[in-house]
């Protein structure tokens, strides 16, 4: 589950800095614990005058061990005001992956996954996380802890607060420049002006982290912020929820599928608009 958590590490781990020693220790412990399986719900949305855009992923997850692609069976839904809705099913087995789209199954293939580096990848390590947490004292000037909260009928410790985004971006870029800080290298491409521009466009970023009292593991990360780039403005929300943590999940993969290249061609025809209308489709 650390790969999934790494996607939102820069958002969620910040909760540590504004808490007391006991709460900070609790959050650090939660992020150090692997989650063997869970039913996952991921939601990302943006609301603006142009309309609402929403991305959702839901389904079971099971870890296959360090350096291996996890097994998942996620239903994907994407809706936006400028394109037709997309619905698909994403399935992985640990060494292969499949996409089910409009009733057709497509297979990535074990060789392609290995070539793309998707079997392991470079993610923030425990050392990276420790370095990041050491820099967080000024990130979270406002925070609250609710010791007796409930999420999905489960008792949790809830941490909420507001992020000083400018300070966070500055420290994360500084960390990215240090040797051994794997997983943050992309921040090196951002200049000081870029960071200032990002911070200027984002306002009122607020975050929530829920940790189960039963096992001390993560149950939810939620974030909400206002974005204004000068030409448009809106609200961006993100949430990751984990239910039935470490309980058995059922994931069944297809035996085979059409080459994934055919799906890419189909999506190009459906959404790219560059294929000739006269060109025959290779998809049955």
C-alpha positions in Angstrom: 0.0 0.0 0.0 3.0 2.3 0.3 2.9 3.0 -3.4 -0.6 4.3 -3.2 0.2 6.3 -0.1 3.3 7.8 -1.9 0.9 9.5 -4.3 -0.4 11.7 -1.6 2.6 11.7 0.8 3.2 15.4 0.3 -0.4 16.2 1.3 -1.0 13.8 4.1 2.2 13.6 6.1 2.0 17.3 6.9 -0.5 16.7 9.6 2.4 15.6 11.9 3.9 19.0 12.3 1.0 20.8 14.0 0.3 18.1 16.5 1.6 17.3 19.9 4.3 14.6 20.4 1.8 11.8 21.0 -0.3 12.6 17.9 2.8 13.1 15.8 4.1 9.7 16.8 0.7 8.2 16.0 0.8 9.6 12.4 4.4 8.6 11.8 3.6 5.1 13.0 0.5 4.9 10.7 2.5 5.7 7.6 5.2 3.2 8.5 2.7 0.3 8.6 1.9 -1.7 5.5 -1.7 -2.4 4.5 -2.0 -5.9 3.2 -5.5 -5.5 1.7 -8.5 -3.1 1.7 -11.4 -1.9 -0.2 -10.3 1.4 -1.6 -12.2 4.5 -2.7 -10.3 7.4 -4.4 -12.0 10.6 -5.4 -10.6 13.6 -7.1 -12.9 16.5 -8.2 -12.7 20.1 -9.3 -15.7 22.5 -9.3 -15.5 25.7 -11.3 -17.8 28.0 -13.4 -17.0 25.8 -16.4 -18.6 22.8 -14.7 -17.6 19.9 -12.5 -14.8 17.4 -13.2 -14.6 14.2 -11.2 -12.4 11.1 -11.2 -13.3 8.1 -9.1 -11.6 4.7 -8.4 -13.2 2.1 -6.3 -12.5 -1.6 -5.6 -10.4 -4.1 -3.7 -6.6 -3.9 -3.3 -4.1 -6.6 -2.2 -0.4 -6.2 -1.7 1.9 -8.7 -3.4 5.0 -7.7 -1.5 7.8 -5.2 -1.8 8.7 -4.1 -5.3 5.7 -5.9 -6.9 2.6 -4.4 -8.6 -0.3 -4.9 -6.2 -3.4 -6.8 -7.2 -6.4 -4.5 -7.8 -9.8 -4.5 -9.4 -10.8 -0.9 -9.6 -13.8 0.6 -11.3 -12.9 3.9 -12.9 -15.3 6.8 -13.6 -14.3 10.0 -15.2 -16.7 12.9 -15.9 -16.1 16.4 -17.2 -18.1 19.2 -18.7 -16.1 19.0 -22.0 -16.1 15.3 -22.9 -18.2 12.2 -22.7 -18.1 10.2 -19.4 -15.5 7.4 -19.3 -16.2 4.1 -17.4 -13.6 1.3 -17.3 -12.3 -1.5 -15.1 -8.6 -1.7 -14.2 -7.3 -5.0 -13.0 -3.8 -6.1 -12.0 -2.5 -9.4 -10.9 1.0 -8.5 -9.7 2.7 -9.4 -13.0 0.1 -8.4 -15.6 -2.6 -5.8 -16.0 -5.9 -5.6 -17.9 -8.4 -2.8 -18.9 -12.1 -3.5 -19.5 -13.6 -0.8 -21.7 -17.1 -0.8 -23.3 -17.4 -4.6 -22.9 -13.9 -5.4 -24.4 -10.9 -6.7 -22.4 -7.4 -5.4 -23.2 -4.2 -6.9 -21.8 -1.0 -4.9 -21.1 1.2 -8.0 -21.0 4.0 -9.0 -18.5 6.8 -7.9 -20.8 5.4 -4.4 -21.4 4.9 -3.9 -17.6 8.5 -4.9 -17.0 9.7 -2.6 -19.8 7.7 0.3 -18.4 9.3 -0.2 -14.9 5.8 -0.7 -13.4 6.8 -3.7 -11.4 8.8 -1.7 -8.8 9.5 1.9 -9.5 11.1 4.6 -7.5 8.9 5.7 -4.6 9.7 7.8 -1.5 11.6 5.6 1.0 11.3 5.5 4.8 14.4 7.7 4.9 12.8 10.2 2.5 9.7 10.4 4.8 11.9 10.9 7.9 13.7 13.7 6.1 10.4 15.3 5.1 8.9 15.1 8.6 12.0 16.7 10.1 11.2 19.9 8.0 7.6 20.3 9.0 7.6 22.5 12.0 6.4 25.5 10.1 4.1 23.8 7.7 1.0 23.5 9.8 0.3 26.6 11.9 -3.3 25.6 12.6 -4.3 22.1 13.7 -6.8 20.2 15.8 -6.9 16.6 17.1 -10.2 14.7 17.7 -9.4 11.6 19.8 -12.8 10.0 19.6 -14.0 10.4 16.0 -15.8 7.8 13.9 -15.4 6.8 10.3 -17.5 4.1 8.7 -18.6 2.8 12.1 -14.9 2.5 13.2 -13.2 4.5 15.9 -10.5 6.7 14.6 -8.2 9.5 15.8 -8.8 12.5 13.5 -6.2 15.2 12.7 -7.3 18.3 10.8 -5.6 21.6 9.9 -4.5 24.2 7.5 -1.3 24.0 5.5 1.3 26.8 4.9 1.8 25.8 1.3 4.6 28.2 0.5 6.7 26.8 3.4 5.9 23.2 2.4 6.9 23.6 -1.3 10.1 25.3 -0.3 11.1 22.5 2.1 10.1 19.8 -0.4 12.2 21.3 -3.1 15.1 21.6 -0.7 14.7 17.9 0.1 14.6 17.0 -3.6 18.1 18.5 -4.0 19.6 16.3 -1.4 21.4 13.0 -2.3 19.3 9.9 -1.6 15.9 11.7 -1.7 14.3 9.3 -4.1 10.7 10.1 -5.2 11.0 13.9 -5.0 13.3 14.5 -8.0 10.5 16.1 -10.1 10.5 19.1 -7.8 14.0 19.9 -9.0 12.4 21.0 -12.3 10.5 23.8 -10.5 12.1 27.2 -10.0 11.6 29.5 -7.1 9.2 31.5 -9.3 7.3 28.3 -10.1 6.8 27.5 -6.5 5.7 31.1 -5.7 3.2 30.9 -8.6 1.7 27.6 -7.3 1.4 29.0 -3.8 -0.2 32.2 -5.1 -2.8 30.2 -7.1 -3.8 28.0 -4.1 -5.7 29.3 -1.1 -7.2 27.9 2.1 -5.7 24.3 1.8 -7.2 22.1 4.5 -6.5 18.5 5.3 -7.9 15.6 7.4 -6.1 12.3 8.3 -8.0 9.5 10.1 -6.1 6.7 11.8 -7.9 3.6 13.2 -7.6 3.0 16.9 -7.8 -0.8 16.4 -4.5 -1.2 14.5 -3.0 2.3 14.2 -3.3 2.2 10.4 -4.5 4.8 8.0 -8.2 4.9 7.1 -8.6 8.2 5.3 -6.8 11.2 3.8 -8.8 14.1 2.6 -7.8 17.5 1.2 -9.6 20.5 -0.1 -8.3 23.8 -1.5 -9.3 26.8 -3.7 -7.4 27.3 -6.9 -7.3 30.5 -9.0 -4.9 30.8 -12.0 -6.1 34.2 -13.0 -8.4 33.0 -15.8 -10.6 30.6 -13.8 -11.1 29.6 -10.3 -12.6 26.6 -8.5 -12.3 24.2 -5.6 -10.2 21.0 -5.8 -11.0 18.1 -3.4 -9.2 14.8 -2.9 -9.9 11.8 -0.7 -8.5 8.3 -0.2 -10.6 6.0 2.0 -9.6 2.4 3.1 -12.3 0.0 4.4 -12.0 -3.6 5.6 -8.3 -3.1 6.1 -6.3 -6.4 6.1 -9.5 -8.5 5.5 -9.7 -10.9 2.6 -10.6 -9.5 -0.8 -11.6 -11.2 -4.0 -9.8 -10.2 -7.2 -10.3 -12.3 -10.3 -8.3 -11.4 -13.5 -9.3 -12.2 -17.1 -7.5 -15.1 -18.7 -6.5 -12.9 -21.7 -7.4 -9.8 -23.7 -6.7 -7.9 -26.8 -3.4 -6.1 -27.1 -3.4 -2.8 -25.2 -2.4 -1.0 -28.4 -5.9 -1.6 -29.7 -7.3 0.2 -26.7 -5.0 3.2 -27.3 -6.2 3.3 -31.0 -9.8 3.2 -29.9 -9.4 5.9 -27.3 -7.7 8.1 -29.9 -10.6 7.5 -32.3 -13.2 8.2 -29.6 -11.5 11.3 -28.0 -8.5 12.3 -30.0 -10.4 13.6 -33.1 -7.3 13.1 -35.3 -8.2 9.8 -37.0 -9.9 9.8 -40.4 -13.6 9.1 -40.3 -13.1 6.8 -43.3 -10.5 4.7 -41.6 -11.8 1.3 -40.6 -11.7 0.4 -37.0 -9.6 -2.6 -36.0 -11.9 -3.2 -32.9 -14.7 -5.6 -33.3 
